[in-house]
């Protein structure tokens, strides 16, 4: 690789890293909102089941089952956040490797 190519790739990766950090904030917000929505719906469902006279031992399982769509959205948001975080870590490794190559090329 030529020095010019390495610096271009380093710049591109740095830009992607910066953009990814902003996107990670959005994913974190979505994750928190999904968790809030699920917990709120679950609490409401538990109260409804309790008021309807449902057996106490079954309330938790039934309530979670009735809120399964929100739990899915919560889990999906968490997975997207984790994937975004891992992608940023991968980009950081790429930038670090490019910096090392650049430093080695400059010394030659």
Secondary structure, DSSP 8 states (H G I E B T S, - for coil): --HHHHHHHHHHHHHHHHHHHHHHHHHHHHHHHHHHHHHHHHHHHHHHHHHTT--HHHHHHHHHHHTHHHHHHHHHHHHHHHHHHHHHHHHHHHHHHHHHHHHHHHH-
